[in-house]
């Protein structure tokens, strides 16, 4: 059983909802990425989504776009991201790590080479934004053969056919984009999310994490009422953008602990 599956099984047994924070690897300082990952785990993260910087992050809003630009300027690469995961694993063998990014860096490395390197580093899941499920069957098989969960996005505009296609090849969990737009948007509608999740679960026998637009404890708690997990990204990236380097990790832990407390108070 994968770390991701174990984590969600443990959460379900405790009647809890998952907390999945996202940060961009290498931002704002490549030397602090592993420190930030540990800070998230300390605060109560159940799964860590680690963004792989890319020059054209089409699904991301300006906050995460800037973080990718900063990380690339500082020399962050896919290989360095994998090295950071391996360093994280030296002292944390429990918290699942999901790489979230775009196809180009993986295509350049080659799917088989990437799968092997990711497995050796200790990666648990991969979410490639621009791999549609209809074209990712072979990629999904390659990831699963390496013990890595292929994770896919679903959106308010996803058809029943698209949801069913994801259900056939996804594992770990699925990431439901809560709104039409890019990361960091603010027009979150919890009732709309609640109406969509049963249709997703009818095709996809996996936990559903919801992200895009969750920025505080109140919103996270509301979303957790209808989802299996909440994903928070842009707000954390913004926090790191603004925090002094010497207090950034503590700020991450404090913020995540606040969200964790709100979720557990359900």
Secondary structure, DSSP 8 states (H G I E B T S, - for coil): --HHHHHHHHHHHHT--EEEEEEETTTTTGGGHHHHHHHHHHHT-SEEEEE---TT-TT--HHHHHHHHHHHHTT--HHHHHHHHHHHHTT-SSSEEEEEE-HHHHHHH-HHHHHHHHHHHT--EEEETT--GGG-HHHHHHHHHTT-EEE-EEETT--HHHHHHHHHH--SEEEEE-SSS-TT-----HHHHHHHHHHHHHH--SEEEEESS--SHHHHHHHHTTSSEEEE-HHHHHHHHHS-TTTHHHHHHHHHHHHHHHHHT-
